[in-house]
């Protein structure tokens, strides 16, 4: 992932890819257009969720890490955690994805 790609471009690409692959993905919260952090709530079939965050590693590359949900959280617990993240970083974006196996399709972008 190029660091010159804006967050808006990343999220728009993810939504288009999800639509093309018939994956249910919803933009829950829009953050800073250029540099907002991206948080993904992966909604599992059993009513639980995993939250992943896009972070910059020591080599300057973006990677996805589990922020919360090991073990998976209830949707209410996940939403509470996301609300806390918003209080720390009001520029963050939140995307919710229905994921049968807990796979984050944004990893492929």
DOMILO-534894 format. One line per 10 residues: number of its first residue (from 1); for each residue x, y, z of C-alpha. Coordinates in nm, 2 decimals. Layout:
BEGIN
NUM	X/Y/Z  ...
This chain:
BEGIN
1	0.00/0.00/0.00  0.14/0.33/-0.10  0.16/0.59/0.17  0.05/0.85/-0.09  -0.30/0.68/-0.11  -0.55/0.90/0.08  -0.78/0.74/0.33  -1.08/0.84/0.12  -0.93/0.66/-0.18  -0.86/0.35/0.03
11	-1.21/0.33/0.17  -1.37/0.40/-0.17  -1.17/0.13/-0.32  -1.27/-0.11/-0.05  -1.64/-0.03/-0.09  -1.61/-0.08/-0.47  -1.43/-0.41/-0.42  -1.68/-0.53/-0.17  -1.97/-0.44/-0.40  -1.80/-0.62/-0.69
21	-1.74/-0.93/-0.47  -2.09/-0.91/-0.31  -1.95/-0.86/0.04  -2.17/-0.66/0.27  -1.96/-0.36/0.38  -2.09/-0.03/0.53  -1.91/0.29/0.60  -2.01/0.36/0.96  -1.81/0.67/1.01  -1.62/0.91/0.79
31	-1.29/1.05/0.92  -1.01/1.27/0.80  -1.01/1.25/0.42  -0.64/1.23/0.38  -0.48/1.07/0.68  -0.75/0.93/0.91  -0.69/0.59/1.08  -0.91/0.31/0.95  -1.08/0.07/1.19  -1.27/-0.24/1.06
41	-1.54/-0.42/1.26  -1.56/-0.77/1.12  -1.91/-0.90/1.20  -1.91/-1.28/1.24  -2.21/-1.50/1.18  -2.25/-1.59/1.55  -2.32/-1.22/1.64  -1.97/-1.14/1.76  -1.71/-0.91/1.61  -1.34/-0.85/1.57
51	-1.19/-0.51/1.54  -0.89/-0.46/1.32  -0.68/-0.14/1.28  -0.45/-0.03/0.99  -0.12/0.06/1.14  0.22/0.17/1.00  0.50/-0.07/1.09  0.86/0.01/1.16  0.95/-0.03/0.79  0.70/0.22/0.69
61	0.45/-0.03/0.55  0.08/-0.05/0.64  -0.04/-0.37/0.80  -0.36/-0.48/0.97  -0.36/-0.59/1.33  -0.63/-0.71/1.57  -0.72/-0.42/1.80  -0.99/-0.61/1.99  -1.17/-0.94/1.96  -0.94/-1.22/2.06
71	-1.17/-1.38/2.17  -1.44/-1.21/1.96  -1.65/-0.94/2.13  -2.03/-0.90/2.13  -2.14/-0.63/1.88  -2.23/-0.41/2.17  -1.88/-0.45/2.32  -1.72/-0.38/1.98  -1.93/-0.07/1.94  -1.83/0.05/2.28
81	-1.46/-0.01/2.20  -1.50/0.18/1.87  -1.66/0.47/2.06  -1.36/0.49/2.29  -1.13/0.49/1.98  -1.33/0.78/1.84  -1.28/0.97/2.16  -0.90/0.92/2.12  -0.89/0.99/1.75  -1.19/1.18/1.61
91	-1.04/1.16/1.26  -1.07/0.78/1.23  -1.29/0.60/0.98  -1.50/0.30/1.07  -1.61/0.03/0.83  -1.83/-0.27/0.92  -1.81/-0.59/0.72  -2.02/-0.90/0.73  -1.75/-1.17/0.74  -1.83/-1.54/0.74
101	-1.48/-1.63/0.84  -1.34/-1.32/1.00  -1.14/-1.22/0.69  -1.07/-0.85/0.63  -1.10/-0.78/0.26  -0.91/-0.45/0.30  -0.59/-0.65/0.35  -0.59/-0.70/-0.02  -0.57/-0.33/-0.11
